[in-house]
């Protein structure tokens, strides 16, 4: 999934021939999952029609402070537009609009939006070779860079004038790649490896029966999705679960038993930065797995159970620099039990959820947690969607990464 997914991008188009590429650019942004709002300078309408851009972006296109066709002449608030955007992208950026940005001249809606924006700004200049080489242009690009705006360099090649050289707007595909790579680097978990366990484990009794539990895997999958959206490279080791992972970047490994889960965790744990063990691992497994289906008899059946490996405690012993987080699902004496587990398993955090809380625990889409840290800080959170719970957990972890 692209980092642009769900992002609000205000595309500022100025009047150059490269504006003919903007329908393709909008298509790619929308395909990446971004919401696109186009604001164009009035003269841009000579190069590309607002109707085309509005159709592709699925939003009306703005070019002036008032909607001319509207008899009530509604006001397009430059401030609202600027504050709506997560990112401003100027493509193509002409020499004229570049100069206005460098000088702060707000003589059209797009420039007023620019001056009101607080979000990161990207600019992809496009102009003829000699205009691009002109010292004023170079100086204005440097001014924009000094404002911490990000420069998307133009390509070299044949220009609309027939001249050959530098000045062609970067191709839409290249702009998308540039944006994705640049945004990824700003994400708080960029470059971090995250290992997550999720779901139940099934411990075989015979070829058709198992010991399991009601865990759905929702909490662990939410953690994996949030970690990936924060830029981490994620390995999710998940027991039998019907929950799908949306982000194709997540390395999902499906396992069945506690032993499979442990085997799958062992190698990645060595190089991981953060491990969150949210799986509801079976504590016991049948000492012997019958090779044939156990037949029904009139007498009672006894199955000898033996403990499974405690994955979290084992990783706690092997821990070097990893941040290790466990879950504790308790039904009584919650806080004390969770604190004991935190110590016993050598964790940095334990996430406590109580089955006494309505809407918390297995199967629900919501959870209500308390996060206890190794230095005994206790934070209570209200009942929330599991995705928001996952975000709260990562806020604590990211704080610790930066401590
Ligand atoms: N866990 C694990 N391997 C096990 C059992 C538990 O990795 N064999 C992990 C869980 O993923 C969770 C934490 O340990 O992060 C606590 O699990 P929980 O079932 O609450 O605790 P247990 O250690 O099993 O203790 P008890 O069942 O007695 O509460």
Boltz pocket constraint, residues with backbone or C-beta under 6 A from the ligand:
constraints:
  - pocket:
      binder: B
      contacts: [[A, 197], [A, 258], [A, 277], [A, 278], [A, 279], [A, 280], [A, 281], [A, 282], [A, 283], [A, 308], [A, 309], [A, 310], [A, 311], [A, 312], [A, 313], [A, 325], [A, 326], [A, 327], [A, 328], [A, 329], [A, 330], [A, 341]]
      max_distance: 6.0
